Amino acid sequence: MVFGRKSKKVVPFRTAGELDAMAAAGAIVGRALVAVRAAAKPGVSTLELDEVAEQVIREANAIPSFKGYHGFPGSICSSVNDRVVHGIPSKDDILSEGDLVSIDCGAILDGWHGDSAWTFGVGTIIEADRLLSEATKLSMEAGIAAMLPGNRLSDVSYAIEQGTYAAEKEHGRKYGIVSGYGGHAIGREMHMDPFLPNEGAPGKGPELRVGSVLAIEPMLTLGTTETHTLDDDWTVVTDDGTRAAHWEHTVAVTENGPRILTLRPE
């Protein structure tokens, strides 16, 4: 019996073939998000958007991963304006010109999950909302860039946080990093350990290996970092009523740099 040095904990990793399978699931999510955005016009309900996403997913012989998850009724989370995440699609939730919409979507194909979110405006939106969405995207992209072999989990968190600060400097205003929410490992389950905070000191937590996969998903607001959940037990809203944005990609570590597994068609 040989006793070696105790190995570091690592973020769950996949083979190249498994990453391809996850990318196939992710591509379906990407197509669903693009279809939802194309359908998101004034007068359209979020339930109609949900139906668009579900049709795209099922026509690809995949399964909406959100539908029925802990009782969630939709195939997408549709979070409008001050809703941060987990908004329930509804026939009574009608989009208006100038709304800021965050759509989160997931699909399962051959047992593998894809998970991605996108914030966009309905028609013409105000500059503050456009910049909020841009800042959230930049924060996500900073996190993606940190998906490198040998980095630690909190290096990704730190990169997301620094991406937010860089956006603040560029835009000349502050953004709220939503407290208590973040990304996660993903594979044959949608939500896996470890949890990925959207801020924190670098150099801590499990190690990233080639094949490690995380869903990277910053959520920023125009004001507070604090939120509460509505009586439906799902919808998370900002405490101060300010608007929120949410961007997410499922991303793998590879020898050739980060690989986005939830690419959207042009």
Secondary structure, DSSP 8 states (H G I E B T S, - for coil): ---------B--B--HHHHHHHHHHHHHHHHHHHHHHHH--TT-BHHHHHHHHHHHHHHTT-EESSTTGGG---SEEEEETTEEE-----TT-B--TT-EEEEEEEEEETTEEEEEEEEEESSS--HHHHHHHHHHHHHHHHHHHT--TT-BHHHHHHHHHHHHHHHHHHHTS--EE-TT-EEEE-SSSSSEEEEEESS--SS-SSB--TTBEEEE--EEESS-S-EEE-TTSS-EEETT---EEE-BEEEE--TTS-EESS----
